[in-house]
Amino acid sequence: MSRFAVTGRVTDYDGFAARETAAVTENESVGRERVLSRLESRCGPKRRQIELEDITQQ
């Protein structure tokens, strides 16, 4: 299991809001999906309103 840090932007009422989170997963693609689903459930936007900018392994 690896830890991936993800930074990106989420559409907000005032434009975009910066977000940063991390996920412990088997690989980068699974980490990306977990982060997208986590941001959807916490912040409320759809996937098309989330822009992931950087995914790095820690």
N, C-alpha and C positions, 0 to 999 in steps of 0.2 A: 504494500500500500504506500502510495506517495501523497504528499501534500502539495496542492496547487493553489497559488494565490491568483485571484482574478480581479482585475479592475475594469470598470466600464461606466456607462452612463444610462440612466433611466429617465424616460420622459416624465416630466412633472407638470403641474399646472402652470408653473412659471418658466417652462423650457426644459432644460435637462438638469438632473441632479447627479453628482458623482457618487459612485458606490464602490466599495472594495470588500471582498469577502474571500474566504478560503474553504477548500473542501479536501477531505482525505478520501482518495479513490484509487482504483487500480490503474487508470490511465487518464490522459488529458481529455479525451472525448467524453468519458463518463463524468469527469469533474465539471466540464462545461455544461452538460445536461443537468447535473445536480444544482449548480449555481443558478442556471436559468429558472428551474422550477422553484428554488428557494426564493429568488427575487420576485417571481410571479405571485407566490403566496404571501409574501411579506409586504410588498409595495403595491400590488394590484395591477400593474401594467401587463399587457400581452407580450409575447416574445418579440413581436415586430417593433415594440417600443423600447426594447433593451438592446444596447450596443455594447458588446464586450470588446475591450480594447487590447488587453494584454493578459495572457495566461502564462504564468511562470511556475516551474517546479521549485519547491523549497527543500 
